[in-house]
Amino acid sequence: MALATVNRFLNDMIAAGYVRVFNRTVRPYAYIVTDDGEQYQRRLSHEHYSWVLSHLQRVEQQIRSTLGDLRRRGVKRVVLYGAGEVMEATHRVACEVGLHVVGVVDDDAAKQGLRQAGLLVEPPSAINTLAPDAVLVTTFQHSREIQLAVNRELRSPTIVWEL
């Protein structure tokens, strides 16, 4: 971050009464957060956590909706593609709606062989062996490319879905 940006930010905080400077003649300056500054920090934290919670709730609704669609199409066995936090949330909801998660795959070699949500993370080449009814892409990064790559590799009429 540029020094000018930091100085501008500090000056704004001082002007707002959130920070006080002691002994401006000595460098480095001594700063103290005021009571108003602590209230401001709490308010920002509360707003941030509220936003995060709201975002997580929207993601869970999206997951629940997608899994419900799969269930209505007769899917029972599913492989989750992408071993991250979204996969863990998807695994939990899949169990709640009665889908059987038969495996997790990820193209990141560093994740392969690890356990996430109690499942062994395998390479994408394991999808055909796992014999799912559907593969659900549980990452928001490169999901279209993943979906196309999986479709090319499948040797069965498995459905490939994105969240």
C-alpha positions in Angstrom: 0.0 0.0 0.0 1.4 3.4 -0.9 2.5 5.7 1.9 0.4 8.5 0.6 -2.7 6.3 0.9 -1.8 5.3 4.5 -1.3 9.0 5.4 -4.5 10.0 3.8 -6.4 7.3 5.7 -4.8 8.2 9.0 -5.6 11.9 8.5 -9.2 11.0 7.7 -9.4 8.9 10.9 -7.9 11.8 12.9 -10.3 14.3 11.4 -13.3 12.0 12.2 -12.1 11.7 15.8 -11.3 8.0 15.7 -7.6 8.3 16.3 -5.5 10.8 18.3 -1.9 11.6 17.7 0.5 12.3 20.6 3.6 14.4 20.3 3.6 15.3 16.6 7.2 16.6 17.0 8.7 13.2 17.5 8.8 10.5 14.9 7.5 7.9 14.7 4.2 9.3 15.9 2.3 7.7 18.7 -1.4 7.0 17.8 -4.2 6.0 20.1 -7.7 4.8 19.1 -10.3 6.9 20.8 -13.6 5.7 22.3 -15.3 6.8 19.0 -12.7 4.9 17.1 -13.5 1.7 19.1 -17.2 2.1 18.4 -16.4 2.7 14.7 -14.3 -0.5 14.7 -17.1 -2.5 16.4 -19.6 -1.2 13.9 -17.4 -2.1 10.9 -16.8 -5.5 12.4 -20.6 -6.0 12.9 -21.3 -4.9 9.3 -18.6 -7.2 7.9 -19.8 -10.2 9.8 -23.4 -9.5 8.9 -22.4 -9.3 5.2 -20.4 -12.6 5.5 -23.4 -14.3 7.2 -25.8 -13.0 4.5 -23.4 -14.2 1.8 -23.1 -17.7 3.3 -26.9 -17.9 3.6 -27.3 -17.1 -0.1 -24.7 -19.6 -1.0 -26.4 -22.3 1.1 -29.7 -21.5 -0.5 -28.1 -21.8 -4.0 -26.6 -25.2 -2.9 -29.9 -26.4 -1.5 -31.7 -25.4 -4.7 -29.2 -27.1 -7.0 -29.2 -30.3 -4.9 -33.0 -30.3 -4.9 -33.0 -30.1 -8.7 -30.6 -33.0 -8.9 -32.8 -35.0 -6.5 -35.9 -34.3 -8.6 -34.1 -35.6 -11.7 -33.5 -38.9 -9.9 -29.9 -38.4 -8.9 -28.9 -40.5 -5.9 -25.0 -40.7 -6.2 -23.0 -37.6 -6.6 -19.3 -36.7 -6.9 -18.3 -33.2 -5.8 -15.6 -31.6 -7.9 -13.5 -29.0 -6.0 -12.2 -29.7 -2.4 -12.8 -26.4 -0.7 -15.1 -24.7 1.7 -18.0 -24.7 -0.8 -17.6 -28.5 -1.1 -17.8 -28.9 2.7 -21.1 -26.9 2.8 -22.4 -28.8 -0.2 -21.6 -32.2 1.4 -23.5 -31.2 4.5 -26.6 -30.1 2.6 -26.4 -33.2 0.3 -26.6 -35.5 3.3 -29.6 -33.4 4.5 -31.5 -33.8 1.2 -30.8 -37.5 0.9 -28.0 -37.5 -1.8 -25.1 -40.0 -1.3 -21.8 -38.3 -1.9 -19.6 -41.1 -3.3 -16.5 -39.0 -3.7 -14.6 -35.7 -3.9 -12.2 -34.9 -6.7 -9.9 -32.0 -7.3 -7.3 -31.2 -10.0 -5.0 -29.7 -7.4 -2.4 -32.4 -6.6 -1.7 -30.8 -3.2 -5.3 -31.6 -2.1 -5.3 -35.2 -3.5 -4.9 -37.8 -0.8 -6.2 -35.5 1.9 -9.5 -35.9 3.7 -12.1 -33.2 3.6 -15.6 -33.6 5.1 -14.5 -37.2 5.9 -14.0 -38.0 2.3 -10.7 -38.8 0.5 -9.9 -36.2 -2.2 -9.0 -38.0 -5.4 -7.9 -36.9 -8.9 -10.6 -36.2 -11.5 -9.6 -39.4 -13.3 -11.4 -41.3 -10.4 -14.8 -40.0 -11.5 -15.6 -42.9 -13.8 -14.5 -45.4 -11.2 -16.8 -43.8 -8.6 -19.7 -44.2 -11.0 -21.9 -41.3 -9.9 -25.2 -40.3 -11.3 -24.0 -36.7 -11.3 -20.8 -34.6 -10.9 -21.4 -31.3 -9.1 -18.8 -28.6 -9.6 -18.4 -27.1 -6.1 -16.0 -24.2 -7.0 -16.9 -20.8 -8.4 -13.5 -20.4 -10.1 -13.2 -21.9 -13.6 -16.4 -23.9 -13.1 -17.4 -23.7 -16.8 -14.0 -25.0 -17.9 -14.2 -27.8 -15.3 -17.6 -28.8 -16.5 -16.5 -29.0 -20.1 -13.4 -31.1 -19.2 -15.4 -33.5 -17.1 -18.0 -33.9 -19.9 -15.2 -34.9 -22.3 -13.8 -37.5 -19.9 -17.0 -39.3 -18.8 -17.7 -42.7 -20.1 -21.3 -42.8 -18.9 -24.4 -40.6 -19.1 -23.5 -38.8 -15.9 -24.9 -35.3 -15.4 -22.4 -32.5 -14.8 -23.8 -29.5 -12.9 -22.5 -26.3 -11.6 -23.7 -24.6 -8.4 
